Amino acid sequence: MRHYLLVHGLGLSADIWSHLSPLLDGEVIARDLPGHGVSRSQAYGWIDLWTEISSPVRRDQWAETVLVLHSFTAALVPEIVSSGIRPAHVVLLEGILHSKDAYWSNDISLMNHDEYQSWLNRFRSVSEMALKSQLVSKKSKKEIGIWSEAFRKVQGDALKEMASNLKNRLVSDALSIAFAKSDFPITYIKGEKSRVSLPRDLLRLAGGHHQSFEDCGHFPMIDSSRLLANELRSLLF
């Protein structure tokens, strides 16, 4: 049986996959990160994140599982490698893997308590605009409201701690070491209208490849859900 494990990025929730999930065949599991969506976990370290995310998949199911990591969660590759788990395929969807692309996380991690609380309140108040500004396709106000609700509900401490963890990871050698050691297929999917850099150096270390999606920004699961579904289905034979 085919399995798809979908993991959203920082500040979002599993609702972001609502257009994609019905287009996939087999079992689809969309997980919330700790402190996000319906998750009640308050453990925000990298190992804790991976433990929370991977728990629904049995070890014998990984050989038939496509793991999709969006944005922030692409930086979990070291934990996957360390776990000894070998997914059928790992898809890094608009993964943030270069420090220069983590401007949001970098800014948050440098704020003191008062600065961060002020920023967080402002961010929550414009959450719909924040999401809409990164979409290429037009979606209804109702849909934008559902997806952006995650920005208003995410736990503030989760957002700040995980942003700091990403900042630190991206200036370390953890990713290059993990990509070089990886023994599972990796595909990086980039939206052509996104500002995120293509991590050619890391993909070269892993023997991975990349796909570019036209008319997509940072959220291909929304902008081109059918194209993404076709790509994911093709990774399981």
N, C-alpha and C positions, 0 to 999 in steps of 0.2 A: 504494500500500500504506500502511496506517495504521501509525504508529509512536508509541510511548509511552516517554518517557525519565523514569524515576522516580528521585528523589534524596532520600535520607534526611536527617534532622536530626543535630545535634551529639551525638556519643557513640554513635550507632546504627550499623547496617550495612544493606546491601541486603536482608538476611533479613527486615526489617520489612515488606516488600511481599509476602511469601509467600502470603497469602490473596488479595490483590488481583490479582496478575499472571495467574493462570490464568483470570480472568474477563474479561480484555481481549482484543479481537480484534486481529490484526496482530502486528507485532514489538514485543516489550516488552524494554526495556533498563533494568536496575536497577543504578545505579552506586554504588560506595563512594567516599566522600570520602577525600582523602589522610589517611593515618594511621588510617583506620578499616577494619574488615572485612579484605578481602584486598588492599587497596591498599598498595603499598610506597612510594608517593610520600611525600616529606617536605617538600613545598612547600605551605605553608599560607596564603599570601596570597590575596586575593580573585581576582586574575587567574589565579593558578595553579589554584585550585579550579575556576574556570569552564573553563579549558583541559582539565583532567583529566576533568571531567564530560561536556563536550560532544564530546570527540574521537571517540566511536563513530558520531556522526551526520554524514553527508555534508551539505555545504551545500545540495545540491539536494533533500534529504529534509526540511528544516525546515518547508516549507510543508504537510507531511502529518504533522507531529509535535506531539503534546501533551506539554509539559514540565511535570512535577509537582514542585514544590519544597516540601519539608516543613520547618516550623519554622525553624530557623537559616538554611537555604538560600534562603528567600524574600528574604533581604537581598542576593542575587546579581543582582537586577534591574539595577543600574548596569552590571555586566559584560555582561549580555545586550544592553543598549542600545548600549554602546560597541562591541560586536563587529559590529554591523550585521546580525546574524542575526534573522530574523523567524519565530519558531515559529507554527504554526497557532493555538496557544493556550497561554498560561501559566497554570497553576493553582497558586495559593499556598495550600497546605494547612496550616491552623493556623500561618501564618507569623508569626514574631516580628519585628514591624516598629516597635514602640514600646519605648522604653528601659525603661519601667516593667514591661514583661512579661519582660524579660531578666534576671530576678533571679538565676537560676542562673549565667549568664555574667558578670553584674556582680560577683557574690561571688567567683567563681574568679579573675577578672582582678585583684582587689585583694590576693590572698593572696601572701605571700612563699614562697620555695621550700619551707621546712619545713612551713608551714601547708598548702600545696597537697598535698604528699606525704601528709600525715596525712589530709587530706580525701579524696584519691583512694583510699587504702587502705580507708577506711570505706565510701566509695561503692561500690567494687567488691564489698565483702562483703555489701552489701544490694541488689545490682543487680536481683534478681528482684522484691523488694518495691518498689523504685523504679519499675519499669515497671508492675507490677500496680496500684499506687495511682493510676495515671493512666488506667486502662481502666474503661469502663462495663460492657462485656459480660464474661461469665465465660469464661475460656479454660483449657485444661488446663495442668497443671504442666509437662508436656513442652514445650508451645508457649511458655510464659512463659520457660522455661529457654533455649530456642533464641534467642528475640528478645533477651533480656537478656544473653546471652553477649557481645554487642557492647560493652556497658558494661565488661566485664572485660578485653576485648582492645584497646580503643582506646588508641593511644599517648598517654601522659600529656602530652607536649610539644604534640601536635596539639590536644588538648582545651583546654589553657590558652591557647595562642597564638590559636586560632580564637575562643575566648570573648572574649579581649581585642580581637580585630578586630571582633567584633560590637558590643561595648560602644562602641568608638570610632565605628563606622558609625552607630549609632542616635542619637548626639548630634551628628551632622554633618547637612549638608543634601544629602548624596549621594542619598538615597532620593527626596526630593521632586523634585530635579532630574531624576532618571532616570525616575520615574513620569510626569512632565510631558512628557518627550521620547519615551516609549514609543510605538511604532506597531504593536503587536500586541495581540490581545485578552487581557485579564486577568480571571480569576475568583478570588475569595478564598472558600475553603470553611472554615467554622468549625463546630466541634462545640459544640452548645448548652450542654453541661455543662463546657466548658473555661473557664479563667480568662483566656485570651488575649484581648486587646482587638481589636475589629474596626477595621481601619485605614481608616475612612471618608474621611479627608482625602486619603490617598494614592490610593485608588480613584477619588475624584472627579477628581484631577489626570489620571489615566490613562483616564478614561471607562470604568473597569471596574465590575464588579458583584460581588455576593456571594451565597452560598448558606449556609443554616444547616441542619445535620444533627441531627435529634433523636437522643437516646440515644447521643451521641458525646462523648468528651472530646478529648484532644490527639492521639489516634491513630485517626482515622476509617478508615484503611486496615485496622485490626483490628476496631474496634467495628461498622462498617457497610461492610464491603468490597463487598458487592453493590450497595448504594446508590451508593457512590463509583464503582464500575465503570460503572454505568449513566450517571452524570453525565459521566464522561470519554469514554465512547463517543459521547455525544450532541454532543460538541464537534467531532467530525470527520464531515463529511457525505460 
